Amino acid sequence: MLKRMFVAPDPGRARLRFAARAVLGIGLAVVVCFVAGHSVVAAVTGGLAALLALFTVADATVRGQAVTTALLPAVGVPVLAAAAELHAVPVARDLAFLAVVGAGVYARRWGPRGHSLGVFAFMTFFVAQFLHATPAQLPELYAAVLLSVLSAAVVRFGAWCYERRLPPAAVPAPSAGRGLARVTTRQAVQATAGAGFALVLGQLVSGQRWYWAVGATWWIFVNTASRGETLVRGFRRVLGTVIGICLGFLVAVPVNGAPVPTAVLVAVAVFGIFYTAAVSYTWMMLWVTLLAELLYGLLGVLSPGLLALRLAETGVGALGAALAVLFVLPVTTHAITDAWIQRALRCVHACTAEAAARLAGSATADPAPRVAELEQLLGRVRLSVAPLVHPLNPMPARKRRARRVLALLDDCAREVRGLVAVAADPEASHDARLAAACWRVESAVEALTAGRLEPVSSPAEPPAEPALAHLHGLERALADLAEPLGAPSGSRLVGA
């Protein structure tokens, strides 16, 4: 975990810029709220709205990100109004909260924009419970949300829009299917069931802080697609919360809401959330927990007993998520893993074909977007395989096979990147052997995605010509993949 935090690569310092911009955007939002004469409660609401606007919006293009950011208040304001108006009617409030949970997860079927709007809707309802918002506070809270989202947009799209200099991010297409065959639909049902369990049990634990349990269940379901992914994420959430609470005893409790040190520590926690999110969910949860503790200190209610209660409610939420994924329309790990591996392999072939066409002199061939898509797909493969390589996985043979598959897919990606770099050279010449090598790659991919048992032929030693060298390296990696993927169950890494 420490290695992932401090040694994880950060190409182009993307994570560093992401985190630094978040501190600026959220800081500006809070300052604007205070300048406008808003209360601490409104400033906290605005700061969290800015955090979500900077953290969750992940459309492929800057234009798409701007549209999604503009839509956030349209979703958040009605939900905030419902949460505040129903605060004094517990049954209606709870049913509305569960409806927001289900709709928020279901919205993922519309891609990154649906995901962002769903998260913003849920967190708006959650924040209303966190701050015990009342109808009388709504005008001020509306203004804080609008000002804060605008402030975040000014920083993100005006002052520091580093994405404009980058190629559009490739976003894998959402999985197909209809009705309960669609993963997002099944997860919406699961999340609602898990949140319902967490809500009831969380209220038995605490009638004041029950929403922590619902929040834990919700965030465990975010960015997961299978039973294994959700269970691993639940474990990491609890672990990060435990470490964050321990850190809170050392930092947040002694500070006890003092304005200047709290402001500095909040900035550090925000930076930590954004900087670690891509590499370690445990570390991110550590910083989220510390941020919550600092905010409670600022509101004057932080105590050791409150920290213990947060841990208990987090455990309730993790239990709700675990029960939901195990017993309510379970989505097996092998099904998700199989789908992502096959999509990654097909993308490997598409990258190779585009690069070969570029080397052959095609003016329209452009392998760069395919490479970006491959990186996104490999990220999804790593996420889906995470339960199999987790230290607590009791099946060493499957763990070894999963690690072998990940290593070979990384080899494929490395060779593809090398091939694309050669194709980008205007002086690179076309070799007649490229067509034959690309045909062998296509055949290898077809064999692997079809789950054939016959091994793929491994090529001879690669020649000195760079493009062919990368193609032959790719062929070798695909040939080696035939063994771990060529089991009777196809490319599935776990049993049924």
Solvent accessible surface area in square Angstrom, and as a share of the most:
residue,aa,sasa,rsa
1,M,79,0.35
2,L,112,0.56
3,K,149,0.63
4,R,106,0.39
5,M,21,0.09
6,F,143,0.59
7,V,99,0.57
8,A,22,0.17
9,P,113,0.71
10,D,34,0.18
11,P,110,0.69
12,G,59,0.57
13,R,163,0.60
14,A,41,0.32
15,R,22,0.08
16,L,74,0.37
17,R,50,0.18
18,F,53,0.22
19,A,0,0.00
20,A,29,0.23
21,R,3,0.01
22,A,1,0.01
23,V,41,0.23
24,L,104,0.52
25,G,0,0.00
26,I,14,0.07
27,G,32,0.31
28,L,67,0.33
29,A,0,0.00
30,V,43,0.24
31,V,85,0.49
32,V,43,0.25
33,C,0,0.00
34,F,99,0.41
35,V,124,0.71
36,A,54,0.42
37,G,63,0.61
38,H,27,0.12
39,S,49,0.32
40,V,60,0.35
41,V,32,0.18
42,A,0,0.00
43,A,3,0.03
44,V,11,0.07
45,T,7,0.04
46,G,0,0.00
47,G,7,0.07
48,L,28,0.14
49,A,6,0.04
50,A,0,0.00
51,L,21,0.10
52,L,9,0.05
53,A,2,0.02
54,L,3,0.02
55,F,49,0.20
56,T,9,0.05
57,V,5,0.03
58,A,63,0.49
59,D,16,0.08
60,A,35,0.27
61,T,63,0.36
62,V,23,0.14
63,R,195,0.71
64,G,11,0.11
65,Q,13,0.06
66,A,39,0.30
67,V,60,0.35
68,T,0,0.00
69,T,5,0.03
70,A,74,0.57
71,L,69,0.34
72,L,0,0.00
73,P,17,0.11
74,A,68,0.53
75,V,41,0.24
76,G,1,0.01
77,V,37,0.21
78,P,78,0.49
79,V,23,0.13
80,L,2,0.01
81,A,25,0.19
82,A,39,0.31
83,A,0,0.00
84,A,1,0.01
85,E,98,0.44
86,L,47,0.24
87,H,51,0.23
88,A,92,0.71
89,V,75,0.43
90,P,75,0.47
91,V,108,0.62
92,A,35,0.27
93,R,21,0.08
94,D,18,0.09
95,L,116,0.58
96,A,24,0.19
97,F,0,0.00
98,L,33,0.16
99,A,65,0.50
100,V,23,0.13
101,V,1,0.00
102,G,13,0.13
103,A,65,0.51
104,G,3,0.03
105,V,0,0.00
106,Y,72,0.27
107,A,18,0.14
108,R,27,0.10
109,R,68,0.25
110,W,159,0.56
111,G,15,0.14
112,P,40,0.25
113,R,80,0.29
114,G,6,0.05
115,H,34,0.15
116,S,0,0.00
117,L,33,0.16
118,G,4,0.04
119,V,2,0.01
120,F,3,0.01
121,A,11,0.08
122,F,0,0.00
123,M,23,0.10
124,T,11,0.07
125,F,0,0.00
126,F,27,0.11
127,V,7,0.04
128,A,1,0.01
129,Q,3,0.01
130,F,12,0.05
131,L,16,0.08
132,H,69,0.31
133,A,1,0.01
134,T,55,0.32
135,P,63,0.39
136,A,94,0.73
137,Q,52,0.23
138,L,12,0.06
139,P,92,0.58
140,E,52,0.23
141,L,2,0.01
142,Y,59,0.22
143,A,36,0.28
144,A,0,0.00
145,V,5,0.03
146,L,93,0.46
147,L,57,0.28
148,S,0,0.00
149,V,8,0.05
150,L,109,0.54
151,S,8,0.05
152,A,1,0.01
153,A,23,0.17
154,V,79,0.45
155,V,10,0.06
156,R,11,0.04
157,F,33,0.14
158,G,57,0.55
159,A,84,0.65
160,W,71,0.25
161,C,14,0.08
162,Y,12,0.04
163,E,32,0.14
164,R,151,0.55
165,R,173,0.63
166,L,83,0.41
167,P,105,0.66
168,P,93,0.59
169,A,50,0.39
170,A,18,0.14
171,V,64,0.37
172,P,20,0.13
173,A,65,0.50
174,P,79,0.50
175,S,51,0.33
176,A,91,0.70
177,G,28,0.26
178,R,208,0.76
179,G,50,0.48
180,L,88,0.44
181,A,74,0.58
182,R,37,0.14
183,V,25,0.14
184,T,20,0.11
185,T,23,0.13
186,R,56,0.20
187,Q,6,0.03
188,A,10,0.08
189,V,62,0.35
190,Q,4,0.02
191,A,0,0.00
192,T,45,0.26
193,A,44,0.34
194,G,1,0.01
195,A,0,0.00
196,G,16,0.15
197,F,74,0.31
198,A,0,0.00
199,L,8,0.04
200,V,92,0.53
201,L,56,0.28
202,G,0,0.00
203,Q,56,0.25
204,L,139,0.69
205,V,65,0.37
206,S,15,0.10
207,G,57,0.55
208,Q,116,0.52
209,R,32,0.12
210,W,8,0.03
211,Y,2,0.01
212,W,9,0.03
213,A,0,0.00
214,V,0,0.00
215,G,3,0.03
216,A,1,0.01
217,T,1,0.00
218,W,1,0.00
219,W,39,0.14
220,I,0,0.00
221,F,0,0.00
222,V,3,0.02
223,N,81,0.41
224,T,7,0.04
225,A,14,0.11
226,S,3,0.02
227,R,70,0.26
228,G,10,0.10
229,E,5,0.02
230,T,2,0.01
231,L,67,0.33
232,V,16,0.09
233,R,29,0.10
234,G,8,0.08
235,F,88,0.36
236,R,55,0.20
237,R,16,0.06
238,V,46,0.26
239,L,65,0.32
240,G,0,0.00
241,T,0,0.00
242,V,55,0.32
243,I,53,0.27
244,G,0,0.00
245,I,11,0.05
246,C,74,0.45
247,L,50,0.25
248,G,0,0.00
249,F,87,0.36
250,L,137,0.68
251,V,37,0.21
252,A,2,0.01
253,V,43,0.25
254,P,90,0.57
255,V,32,0.18
256,N,104,0.53
257,G,15,0.14
258,A,38,0.30
259,P,101,0.63
260,V,113,0.65
261,P,55,0.35
262,T,2,0.01
263,A,64,0.49
264,V,88,0.50
265,L,39,0.20
266,V,31,0.18
267,A,37,0.29
268,V,70,0.40
269,A,0,0.00
270,V,5,0.03
271,F,65,0.27
272,G,3,0.03
273,I,6,0.03
274,F,2,0.01
275,Y,48,0.18
276,T,0,0.00
277,A,32,0.25
278,A,83,0.65
279,V,33,0.19
280,S,4,0.03
281,Y,22,0.08
282,T,3,0.02
283,W,30,0.11
284,M,14,0.06
285,M,2,0.01
286,L,10,0.05
287,W,37,0.13
288,V,41,0.23
289,T,0,0.00
290,L,5,0.02
291,L,13,0.07
292,A,14,0.11
293,E,2,0.01
294,L,3,0.01
295,L,17,0.08
296,Y,5,0.02
297,G,4,0.04
298,L,63,0.31
299,L,53,0.26
300,G,64,0.62
301,V,67,0.38
302,L,21,0.10
303,S,46,0.29
304,P,71,0.45
305,G,52,0.50
306,L,17,0.09
307,L,3,0.01
308,A,63,0.49
309,L,40,0.20
310,R,16,0.06
311,L,64,0.32
312,A,46,0.36
313,E,0,0.00
314,T,3,0.02
315,G,30,0.29
316,V,16,0.09
317,G,0,0.00
318,A,16,0.12
319,L,81,0.40
320,G,0,0.00
321,A,1,0.01
322,A,25,0.19
323,L,65,0.32
324,A,3,0.02
325,V,1,0.01
326,L,71,0.36
327,F,151,0.63
328,V,43,0.25
329,L,51,0.25
330,P,49,0.31
331,V,13,0.07
332,T,35,0.20
333,T,13,0.08
334,H,23,0.10
335,A,46,0.36
336,I,15,0.07
337,T,0,0.00
338,D,30,0.15
339,A,48,0.37
340,W,32,0.11
341,I,0,0.00
342,Q,32,0.14
343,R,58,0.21
344,A,0,0.00
345,L,0,0.00
346,R,126,0.46
347,C,6,0.03
348,V,2,0.01
349,H,49,0.22
350,A,20,0.16
351,C,0,0.00
352,T,0,0.00
353,A,44,0.34
354,E,52,0.23
355,A,0,0.00
356,A,16,0.12
357,A,37,0.29
358,R,95,0.35
359,L,11,0.05
360,A,63,0.49
361,G,62,0.60
362,S,41,0.27
363,A,106,0.82
364,T,126,0.73
365,A,9,0.07
366,D,68,0.35
367,P,4,0.02
368,A,53,0.41
369,P,77,0.48
370,R,94,0.34
371,V,22,0.12
372,A,31,0.24
373,E,46,0.21
374,L,1,0.00
375,E,65,0.29
376,Q,79,0.35
377,L,3,0.02
378,L,5,0.02
379,G,32,0.31
380,R,47,0.17
381,V,0,0.00
382,R,102,0.37
383,L,52,0.26
384,S,0,0.00
385,V,0,0.00
386,A,12,0.10
387,P,18,0.11
388,L,7,0.04
389,V,34,0.19
390,H,19,0.08
391,P,108,0.68
392,L,121,0.60
393,N,18,0.09
394,P,114,0.72
395,M,75,0.33
396,P,80,0.50
397,A,62,0.48
398,R,74,0.27
399,K,28,0.12
400,R,153,0.56
401,R,65,0.24
402,A,0,0.00
403,R,126,0.46
404,R,111,0.41
405,V,0,0.00
406,L,30,0.15
407,A,51,0.40
408,L,6,0.03
409,L,2,0.01
410,D,52,0.27
411,D,41,0.21
412,C,0,0.00
413,A,2,0.01
414,R,127,0.46
415,E,27,0.12
416,V,0,0.00
417,R,106,0.39
418,G,14,0.14
419,L,2,0.01
420,V,21,0.12
421,A,67,0.52
422,V,27,0.15
423,A,6,0.05
424,A,61,0.47
425,D,68,0.35
426,P,131,0.82
427,E,155,0.70
428,A,31,0.24
429,S,81,0.52
430,H,92,0.41
431,D,28,0.15
432,A,88,0.68
433,R,127,0.47
434,L,1,0.01
435,A,67,0.52
436,A,51,0.39
437,A,0,0.00
438,C,18,0.11
439,W,165,0.58
440,R,87,0.32
441,V,0,0.00
442,E,62,0.28
443,S,37,0.24
444,A,3,0.03
445,V,8,0.04
446,E,86,0.38
447,A,11,0.08
448,L,11,0.05
449,T,22,0.13
450,A,67,0.52
451,G,23,0.22
452,R,115,0.42
453,L,118,0.59
454,E,95,0.43
455,P,115,0.73
456,V,28,0.16
457,S,98,0.63
458,S,73,0.47
459,P,24,0.15
460,A,80,0.62
461,E,149,0.67
462,P,44,0.28
463,P,41,0.26
464,A,103,0.80
465,E,48,0.22
466,P,70,0.44
467,A,0,0.00
468,L,1,0.01
469,A,30,0.23
470,H,49,0.22
471,L,1,0.00
472,H,24,0.11
473,G,5,0.05
474,L,1,0.01
475,E,8,0.04
476,R,85,0.31
477,A,5,0.04
478,L,0,0.00
479,A,12,0.09
480,D,60,0.31
481,L,0,0.00
482,A,13,0.10
483,E,134,0.60
484,P,1,0.01
485,L,1,0.01
486,G,18,0.17
487,A,21,0.16
488,P,134,0.84
489,S,39,0.25
490,G,13,0.12
491,S,3,0.02
492,R,73,0.27
493,L,0,0.00
494,V,17,0.10
495,G,31,0.30
496,A,118,0.92
